[in-house]
Amino acid sequence: MSRKKNTDTYSDASSDKSSRPKPTDIDRVQGFERQVKRYHRVPCKFTAATERDAAALPAEVTADDMRGREDMRDIPFVTIDGADARDFDDAIHVERTGERQWLLRVAIADVSHYVSPDTTKALDAEALVRGNSQYFPLSVEPMLPEALSNGLCSLVPWQDRLAVVAEFSISADAPPGKPRFALAVIHSHARLTYDQVKACMLDRNPAQLEEMTSRPSGMAVAGMLEEAFNVFRVLQEARSARGSMDFDHGEPVFQVKKDGEGFSYATRQRHDAHRLIEECMIAANEAVARHLEASGAPCIYRVHPEPEPERLKELFDTLKYGSLSVSNKLPSKPTLAGILALAKGAHDEDIVARCCLRAMPKAYYDVRNIGHYGLASESYCHFTSPIRRYADLAVHRALRQSMGWPIPKKLDFGKFANVANIVNVREIVSVDAEREMGKMLGCLVLSRLEGRTVTATVTGLAEFGLFMAIDGIPEMEGLLHVSKLPSNVSPKAQRDQEAYDRWRDGDFDDYDDFYDDYSRYGRRHSYQRNYVEPWMLGVRGRVKIEYVDIHAQRVSLIPDGSFKGALTQAANNAIKA
């Protein structure tokens, strides 16, 4: 096992075939997937009735499907997704219309044309039961059968595809204009990846740019992307000015070697090509939500309540007295957006973001609009991913009704409320399954480092110890028990025995679970002097991985000399402050 110094990537591979363990790594990961899917009851096989509904749909878009739609096939829409994307439900196009003025078009796959509670009853019912697609390292459990999710509905290049297009003007000096919505038939003129767009448009890589422009419509696509990044900067600036928060978490990427033995685990960092699509999708989601609210049509909003004042005070106190880059910079009246801006680019940016996320309630779906706190948006919904989220499909049907477009039957608020409840439950299941899978993979990586020393940072404090994130493994936190802390910083070496036993027994396996659990039952987390102290948050140093339990998702840590020294230094700084 080798660890690359000063990188966020771990890799493991064996060249000696005779020493390969049985089962192979790919067997183990497949086993993890089966275990997680089974435990969380993730649907894995479509019913026969659903398969019949899907088989009855055409393999390609027909002339009847296109009748009455605007023909936008000559407009150079493009899709921009990850290299490993499995479905394409959104495409963008930007056109300059004047000095610092543009027309933004967001085309979304028109799943509602094919999936209906009347004509494809079984297909629609199972999509609702699933709620959303679920993605795993080696597999995907889609909301819709592959014939739709990867075929008929997916906006693949140079194929006729049905879309719902949101079109609105963007100006550097004014809010977005009134949107126009249209049923259209489009062609995606290019399937681009985030890294490809970055290389061409931001890094100006000559070889990559030549490869893009040499394709059909390549020059038009490159010119369009230039304008798209201008729109991105306008939208980003406007959203930042209203107090919207940005959480730029890196995305964990786990890959098993082709021969099934050995793996790599890395953190894929976000950049402006990701943010370009994000800003366009947020603008389209807000445009649809505002339109549906103004028209009085039913809508499933994506809402995010304001944090409780007590949680904000707890957060601000924690950050103020912690050993973080923002600890000595907080203003007298801090805001979450301001804190995130202060931490931007700092070595502990992810930890500060985690703390802010813990202070906020979760976003959810509701037919009542209370706004979206995190985005500082008065009206927001999910419209842009109907292939993989049922909430978006429901919003498409609401938009059809509000526009007077063909729809099987009138929608009502009561049914939408029920849909919102179902997709909320399914989203929780998906998030829990994704987190568990990430932790198991993190433990698999760390099991190869058992007994070795790694760099880690304190991300959470509990009376029985410190939760620590290990560099390069963002999904998995280890625990450094309070009894292992140096006596000069924790002289009594005591612990909350009941909470520690519950961690050991599997009631919670990381700090987020611990924090949520104690808050849920009204047991406010408090720092008891001589156990752990607020200034320990953010302390960074070397720790030894004592043991790893993959299936229980437990990692136990031991401090080494450098971490003890870091704690002592942080303690001295806290005393001086």
HUBELWO-V792652 format. One record per residue. N is the residue number from 0. RES is the residue in one small letter. PHI is phi in radians with two decimals (* if undefined). Layout:
n->N res->RES phi->PHI
n->N res->RES phi->PHI
This chain:
n->0 res->m phi->*
n->1 res->s phi->-2.16
n->2 res->r phi->-2.07
n->3 res->k phi->-1.30
n->4 res->k phi->-1.16
n->5 res->n phi->1.02
n->6 res->t phi->-2.26
n->7 res->d phi->-1.79
n->8 res->t phi->-2.26
n->9 res->y phi->-2.01
n->10 res->s phi->-2.49
n->11 res->d phi->-2.55
n->12 res->a phi->-2.76
n->13 res->s phi->-2.01
n->14 res->s phi->-1.66
n->15 res->d phi->-1.68
n->16 res->k phi->-1.11
n->17 res->s phi->-1.20
n->18 res->s phi->-1.66
n->19 res->r phi->-1.12
n->20 res->p phi->-1.31
n->21 res->k phi->-2.07
n->22 res->p phi->-1.34
n->23 res->t phi->-1.30
n->24 res->d phi->-1.09
n->25 res->i phi->-1.17
n->26 res->d phi->-1.10
n->27 res->r phi->-1.14
n->28 res->v phi->-1.15
n->29 res->q phi->-1.07
n->30 res->g phi->-1.13
n->31 res->f phi->-1.04
n->32 res->e phi->-1.06
n->33 res->r phi->-1.07
n->34 res->q phi->-1.10
n->35 res->v phi->-1.14
n->36 res->k phi->-1.11
n->37 res->r phi->-1.15
n->38 res->y phi->-1.10
n->39 res->h phi->-1.62
n->40 res->r phi->0.96
n->41 res->v phi->-1.33
n->42 res->p phi->-1.09
n->43 res->c phi->-2.03
n->44 res->k phi->-2.31
n->45 res->f phi->-1.29
n->46 res->t phi->-1.22
n->47 res->a phi->-1.07
n->48 res->a phi->-1.13
n->49 res->t phi->-1.12
n->50 res->e phi->-1.08
n->51 res->r phi->-1.16
n->52 res->d phi->-1.04
n->53 res->a phi->-1.15
n->54 res->a phi->-1.17
n->55 res->a phi->-1.33
n->56 res->l phi->-1.39
n->57 res->p phi->-1.16
n->58 res->a phi->-1.32
n->59 res->e phi->-2.34
n->60 res->v phi->-1.14
n->61 res->t phi->-1.77
n->62 res->a phi->-1.09
n->63 res->d phi->-1.09
n->64 res->d phi->-1.06
n->65 res->m phi->-1.47
n->66 res->r phi->-1.06
n->67 res->g phi->1.47
n->68 res->r phi->-1.74
n->69 res->e phi->-1.25
n->70 res->d phi->-1.59
n->71 res->m phi->-1.97
n->72 res->r phi->-1.21
n->73 res->d phi->-1.48
n->74 res->i phi->-1.36
n->75 res->p phi->-1.34
n->76 res->f phi->-1.14
n->77 res->v phi->-2.38
n->78 res->t phi->-1.79
n->79 res->i phi->-2.28
n->80 res->d phi->-2.51
n->81 res->g phi->-1.21
n->82 res->a phi->-1.09
n->83 res->d phi->-1.79
n->84 res->a phi->-1.05
n->85 res->r phi->-1.99
n->86 res->d phi->-2.64
n->87 res->f phi->-2.24
n->88 res->d phi->-1.94
n->89 res->d phi->-2.43
n->90 res->a phi->-2.45
n->91 res->i phi->-2.23
n->92 res->h phi->-2.62
n->93 res->v phi->-2.25
n->94 res->e phi->-2.29
n->95 res->r phi->-1.31
n->96 res->t phi->-2.04
n->97 res->g phi->3.09
n->98 res->e phi->-1.18
n->99 res->r phi->1.02
n->100 res->q phi->-2.40
n->101 res->w phi->-2.51
n->102 res->l phi->-1.99
n->103 res->l phi->-1.77
n->104 res->r phi->-2.03
n->105 res->v phi->-2.08
n->106 res->a phi->-1.80
n->107 res->i phi->-2.09
n->108 res->a phi->-0.91
n->109 res->d phi->-1.54
n->110 res->v phi->-1.12
n->111 res->s phi->-1.13
n->112 res->h phi->-1.19
n->113 res->y phi->-1.81
n->114 res->v phi->-1.82
n->115 res->s phi->-2.40
n->116 res->p phi->-1.17
n->117 res->d phi->-1.81
n->118 res->t phi->-1.41
n->119 res->t phi->-2.22
n->120 res->k phi->-1.05
n->121 res->a phi->-1.15
n->122 res->l phi->-1.07
n->123 res->d phi->-1.16
n->124 res->a phi->-1.10
n->125 res->e phi->-1.25
n->126 res->a phi->-1.05
n->127 res->l phi->-1.18
n->128 res->v phi->-1.05
n->129 res->r phi->-1.28
n->130 res->g phi->1.40
n->131 res->n phi->-2.90
n->132 res->s phi->-1.30
n->133 res->q phi->-2.16
n->134 res->y phi->-1.92
n->135 res->f phi->-2.20
n->136 res->p phi->-0.99
n->137 res->l phi->-1.99
n->138 res->s phi->-2.72
n->139 res->v phi->-2.42
n->140 res->e phi->-1.94
n->141 res->p phi->-1.29
n->142 res->m phi->-1.24
n->143 res->l phi->-2.08
n->144 res->p phi->-0.97
n->145 res->e phi->-1.03
n->146 res->a phi->-1.04
n->147 res->l phi->-1.67
n->148 res->s phi->-1.14
n->149 res->n phi->-1.87
n->150 res->g phi->-2.13
n->151 res->l phi->-0.96
n->152 res->c phi->-1.64
n->153 res->s phi->-1.25
n->154 res->l phi->-1.44
n->155 res->v phi->-1.32
n->156 res->p phi->-1.14
n->157 res->w phi->1.04
n->158 res->q phi->-2.18
n->159 res->d phi->-1.06
n->160 res->r phi->-2.45
n->161 res->l phi->-1.43
n->162 res->a phi->-2.55
n->163 res->v phi->-1.80
n->164 res->v phi->-1.88
n->165 res->a phi->-1.81
n->166 res->e phi->-2.24
n->167 res->f phi->-2.68
n->168 res->s phi->-1.44
n->169 res->i phi->-2.15
n->170 res->s phi->-2.28
n->171 res->a phi->-1.24
n->172 res->d phi->-2.04
n->173 res->a phi->-2.68
n->174 res->p phi->-1.15
n->175 res->p phi->-0.96
n->176 res->g phi->-1.30
n->177 res->k phi->-1.09
n->178 res->p phi->-1.33
n->179 res->r phi->-2.05
n->180 res->f phi->-1.97
n->181 res->a phi->-2.57
n->182 res->l phi->-1.48
n->183 res->a phi->-2.43
n->184 res->v phi->-2.04
n->185 res->i phi->-2.25
n->186 res->h phi->-2.09
n->187 res->s phi->-1.32
n->188 res->h phi->-1.57
n->189 res->a phi->-2.92
n->190 res->r phi->-1.77
n->191 res->l phi->-1.88
n->192 res->t phi->-1.85
n->193 res->y phi->-1.02
n->194 res->d phi->-1.18
n->195 res->q phi->-1.14
n->196 res->v phi->-1.13
n->197 res->k phi->-1.06
n->198 res->a phi->-1.07
n->199 res->c phi->-1.37
n->200 res->m phi->-1.67
n->201 res->l phi->-1.86
n->202 res->d phi->-1.49
n->203 res->r phi->1.01
n->204 res->n phi->-1.22
n->205 res->p phi->-1.04
n->206 res->a phi->-1.15
n->207 res->q phi->-1.16
n->208 res->l phi->-1.15
n->209 res->e phi->-1.13
n->210 res->e phi->-1.10
n->211 res->m phi->-1.19
n->212 res->t phi->-1.29
n->213 res->s phi->-1.40
n->214 res->r phi->-1.34
n->215 res->p phi->-0.99
n->216 res->s phi->1.13
n->217 res->g phi->-1.07
n->218 res->m phi->-1.13
n->219 res->a phi->-1.12
n->220 res->v phi->-1.12
n->221 res->a phi->-1.08
n->222 res->g phi->-1.11
n->223 res->m phi->-1.09
n->224 res->l phi->-1.15
n->225 res->e phi->-0.99
n->226 res->e phi->-1.22
n->227 res->a phi->-1.09
n->228 res->f phi->-1.23
n->229 res->n phi->-1.11
n->230 res->v phi->-1.11
n->231 res->f phi->-0.96
n->232 res->r phi->-1.16
n->233 res->v phi->-1.15
n->234 res->l phi->-1.13
n->235 res->q phi->-1.12
n->236 res->e phi->-1.11
n->237 res->a phi->-1.16
n->238 res->r phi->-1.21
n->239 res->s phi->-1.14
n->240 res->a phi->-1.13
n->241 res->r phi->-1.51
n->242 res->g phi->1.73
n->243 res->s phi->-1.18
n->244 res->m phi->-1.80
n->245 res->d phi->-2.09
n->246 res->f phi->-1.97
n->247 res->d phi->-1.59
n->248 res->h phi->-1.25
n->249 res->g phi->-1.22
n->250 res->e phi->-1.74
n->251 res->p phi->-1.20
n->252 res->v phi->-2.22
n->253 res->f phi->-2.05
n->254 res->q phi->-2.32
n->255 res->v phi->-1.63
n->256 res->k phi->-1.04
n->257 res->k phi->-1.06
n->258 res->d phi->-1.46
n->259 res->g phi->1.51
n->260 res->e phi->-2.18
n->261 res->g phi->1.67
n->262 res->f phi->-2.71
n->263 res->s phi->-2.33
n->264 res->y phi->-2.38
n->265 res->a phi->-2.43
n->266 res->t phi->-1.91
n->267 res->r phi->-1.53
n->268 res->q phi->-1.44
n->269 res->r phi->-1.40
n->270 res->h phi->-2.50
n->271 res->d phi->-1.20
n->272 res->a phi->-1.19
n->273 res->h phi->-1.10
n->274 res->r phi->-1.19
n->275 res->l phi->-0.99
n->276 res->i phi->-1.15
n->277 res->e phi->-1.02
n->278 res->e phi->-1.14
n->279 res->c phi->-1.14
n->280 res->m phi->-1.21
n->281 res->i phi->-1.07
n->282 res->a phi->-1.07
n->283 res->a phi->-1.18
n->284 res->n phi->-1.06
n->285 res->e phi->-1.18
n->286 res->a phi->-1.07
n->287 res->v phi->-1.17
n->288 res->a phi->-1.09
n->289 res->r phi->-1.09
n->290 res->h phi->-1.11
n->291 res->l phi->-1.16
n->292 res->e phi->-1.15
n->293 res->a phi->-1.18
n->294 res->s phi->-1.49
n->295 res->g phi->1.34
n->296 res->a phi->-1.36
n->297 res->p phi->-1.12
n->298 res->c phi->-2.67
n->299 res->i phi->-1.75
n->300 res->y phi->-1.44
n->301 res->r phi->-1.70
n->302 res->v phi->-1.98
n->303 res->h phi->-2.52
n->304 res->p phi->-1.19
n->305 res->e phi->-1.23
n->306 res->p phi->-1.18
n->307 res->e phi->-1.20
n->308 res->p phi->-0.97
n->309 res->e phi->-1.10
n->310 res->r phi->-1.19
n->311 res->l phi->-1.14
n->312 res->k phi->-1.08
n->313 res->e phi->-1.06
n->314 res->l phi->-1.09
n->315 res->f phi->-1.09
n->316 res->d phi->-1.13
n->317 res->t phi->-1.07
n->318 res->l phi->-1.20
n->319 res->k phi->-1.09
n->320 res->y phi->-1.72
n->321 res->g phi->-1.43
n->322 res->s phi->-1.85
n->323 res->l phi->-1.97
n->324 res->s phi->-1.10
n->325 res->v phi->-1.63
n->326 res->s phi->-1.05
n->327 res->n phi->-1.72
n->328 res->k phi->-2.06
n->329 res->l phi->-1.16
n->330 res->p phi->-1.25
n->331 res->s phi->-1.15
n->332 res->k phi->-2.20
n->333 res->p phi->-1.27
n->334 res->t phi->-2.19
n->335 res->l phi->-1.07
n->336 res->a phi->-1.09
n->337 res->g phi->-1.14
n->338 res->i phi->-1.11
n->339 res->l phi->-1.09
n->340 res->a phi->-1.17
n->341 res->l phi->-1.09
n->342 res->a phi->-1.46
n->343 res->k phi->-0.98
n->344 res->g phi->1.47
n->345 res->a phi->-1.33
n->346 res->h phi->-1.13
n->347 res->d phi->-1.90
n->348 res->e phi->-0.97
n->349 res->d phi->-1.11
n->350 res->i phi->-1.21
n->351 res->v phi->-1.07
n->352 res->a phi->-1.09
n->353 res->r phi->-1.03
n->354 res->c phi->-1.07
n->355 res->c phi->-1.15
n->356 res->l phi->-1.07
n->357 res->r phi->-1.14
n->358 res->a phi->-1.39
n->359 res->m phi->-1.81
n->360 res->p phi->-1.22
n->361 res->k phi->-1.41
n->362 res->a phi->-1.32
n->363 res->y phi->-2.72
n->364 res->y phi->-1.71
n->365 res->d phi->-2.74
n->366 res->v phi->-1.39
n->367 res->r phi->-1.71
n->368 res->n phi->-1.61
n->369 res->i phi->-2.04
n->370 res->g phi->1.51
n->371 res->h phi->-2.14
n->372 res->y phi->-1.09
n->373 res->g phi->-1.07
n->374 res->l phi->-1.61
n->375 res->a phi->0.90
n->376 res->s phi->-1.98
n->377 res->e phi->-1.34
n->378 res->s phi->-2.61
n->379 res->y phi->-2.56
n->380 res->c phi->-2.57
n->381 res->h phi->-1.82
n->382 res->f phi->-2.18
n->383 res->t phi->-1.64
n->384 res->s phi->-2.38
n->385 res->p phi->-1.27
n->386 res->i phi->-1.25
n->387 res->r phi->-2.07
n->388 res->r phi->-2.37
n->389 res->y phi->-1.21
n->390 res->a phi->-0.99
n->391 res->d phi->-1.16
n->392 res->l phi->-1.09
n->393 res->a phi->-1.10
n->394 res->v phi->-1.13
n->395 res->h phi->-1.06
n->396 res->r phi->-1.15
n->397 res->a phi->-1.12
n->398 res->l phi->-1.13
n->399 res->r phi->-1.00
n->400 res->q phi->-1.11
n->401 res->s phi->-1.18
n->402 res->m phi->-1.61
n->403 res->g phi->1.33
n->404 res->w phi->-1.40
n->405 res->p phi->-0.99
n->406 res->i phi->-2.63
n->407 res->p phi->-0.97
n->408 res->k phi->-2.71
n->409 res->k phi->-1.14
n->410 res->l phi->-1.52
n->411 res->d phi->-2.35
n->412 res->f phi->-1.11
n->413 res->g phi->-1.04
n->414 res->k phi->-1.19
n->415 res->f phi->-1.14
n->416 res->a phi->-1.09
n->417 res->n phi->-1.14
n->418 res->v phi->-1.06
n->419 res->a phi->-1.04
n->420 res->n phi->-1.10
n->421 res->i phi->-1.15
n->422 res->v phi->-1.22
n->423 res->n phi->-1.08
n->424 res->v phi->-1.12
n->425 res->r phi->-1.17
n->426 res->e phi->-1.15
n->427 res->i phi->-1.06
n->428 res->v phi->-1.05
n->429 res->s phi->-1.12
n->430 res->v phi->-1.12
n->431 res->d phi->-1.10
n->432 res->a phi->-1.14
n->433 res->e phi->-1.13
n->434 res->r phi->-1.12
n->435 res->e phi->-1.11
n->436 res->m phi->-1.10
n->437 res->g phi->-1.08
n->438 res->k phi->-1.21
n->439 res->m phi->-1.14
n->440 res->l phi->-1.16
n->441 res->g phi->-1.04
n->442 res->c phi->-1.15
n->443 res->l phi->-1.07
n->444 res->v phi->-1.11
n->445 res->l phi->-1.20
n->446 res->s phi->-1.10
n->447 res->r phi->-1.36
n->448 res->l phi->-1.88
n->449 res->e phi->-0.97
n->450 res->g phi->1.53
n->451 res->r phi->-1.73
n->452 res->t phi->-1.81
n->453 res->v phi->-2.34
n->454 res->t phi->-1.63
n->455 res->a phi->-2.52
n->456 res->t phi->-2.27
n->457 res->v phi->-1.22
n->458 res->t phi->-1.99
n->459 res->g phi->-2.75
n->460 res->l phi->-2.08
n->461 res->a phi->-2.33
n->462 res->e phi->-1.06
n->463 res->f phi->-1.75
n->464 res->g phi->2.80
n->465 res->l phi->-1.98
n->466 res->f phi->-1.51
n->467 res->m phi->-2.33
n->468 res->a phi->-1.65
n->469 res->i phi->-1.62
n->470 res->d phi->-0.91
n->471 res->g phi->1.55
n->472 res->i phi->-2.21
n->473 res->p phi->-1.16
n->474 res->e phi->-1.42
n->475 res->m phi->-2.23
n->476 res->e phi->-1.84
n->477 res->g phi->-1.74
n->478 res->l phi->-2.01
n->479 res->l phi->-1.82
n->480 res->h phi->-1.17
n->481 res->v phi->-1.06
n->482 res->s phi->-1.19
n->483 res->k phi->-1.68
n->484 res->l phi->-1.32
n->485 res->p phi->-1.03
n->486 res->s phi->-1.14
n->487 res->n phi->-1.29
n->488 res->v phi->-1.95
n->489 res->s phi->-2.51
n->490 res->p phi->-1.07
n->491 res->k phi->-1.52
n->492 res->a phi->0.82
n->493 res->q phi->-1.76
n->494 res->r phi->-2.69
n->495 res->d phi->-1.42
n->496 res->q phi->-1.06
n->497 res->e phi->-1.09
n->498 res->a phi->-1.19
n->499 res->y phi->-1.11
n->500 res->d phi->-1.07
n->501 res->r phi->-1.24
n->502 res->w phi->-1.14
n->503 res->r phi->-1.08
n->504 res->d phi->-1.49
n->505 res->g phi->1.71
n->506 res->d phi->-1.21
n->507 res->f phi->-2.62
n->508 res->d phi->-2.21
n->509 res->d phi->-2.64
n->510 res->y phi->-1.18
n->511 res->d phi->-1.04
n->512 res->d phi->-1.09
n->513 res->f phi->-1.07
n->514 res->y phi->-1.08
n->515 res->d phi->-1.11
n->516 res->d phi->-1.11
n->517 res->y phi->-1.19
n->518 res->s phi->-1.19
n->519 res->r phi->-1.05
n->520 res->y phi->-1.73
n->521 res->g phi->1.34
n->522 res->r phi->-1.67
n->523 res->r phi->-1.06
n->524 res->h phi->-1.24
n->525 res->s phi->-2.32
n->526 res->y phi->-1.67
n->527 res->q phi->-1.67
n->528 res->r phi->-0.98
n->529 res->n phi->1.33
n->530 res->y phi->-1.79
n->531 res->v phi->-2.27
n->532 res->e phi->-2.18
n->533 res->p phi->-0.95
n->534 res->w phi->-1.16
n->535 res->m phi->-1.27
n->536 res->l phi->-1.14
n->537 res->g phi->1.66
n->538 res->v phi->-1.14
n->539 res->r phi->-2.20
n->540 res->g phi->-3.06
n->541 res->r phi->-1.64
n->542 res->v phi->-2.35
n->543 res->k phi->-1.77
n->544 res->i phi->-1.40
n->545 res->e phi->-1.28
n->546 res->y phi->-2.74
n->547 res->v phi->-2.28
n->548 res->d phi->-1.98
n->549 res->i phi->-1.11
n->550 res->h phi->-1.29
n->551 res->a phi->-1.47
n->552 res->q phi->1.01
n->553 res->r phi->-2.15
n->554 res->v phi->-2.26
n->555 res->s phi->-1.81
n->556 res->l phi->-2.07
n->557 res->i phi->-2.23
n->558 res->p phi->-1.28
n->559 res->d phi->-1.89
n->560 res->g phi->-1.04
n->561 res->s phi->-1.17
n->562 res->f phi->-1.23
n->563 res->k phi->-1.05
n->564 res->g phi->-1.15
n->565 res->a phi->-1.11
n->566 res->l phi->-1.12
n->567 res->t phi->-1.07
n->568 res->q phi->-1.09
n->569 res->a phi->-1.11
n->570 res->a phi->-1.12
n->571 res->n phi->-1.13
n->572 res->n phi->-1.09
n->573 res->a phi->-1.15
n->574 res->i phi->-1.14
n->575 res->k phi->-1.13
n->576 res->a phi->-1.21
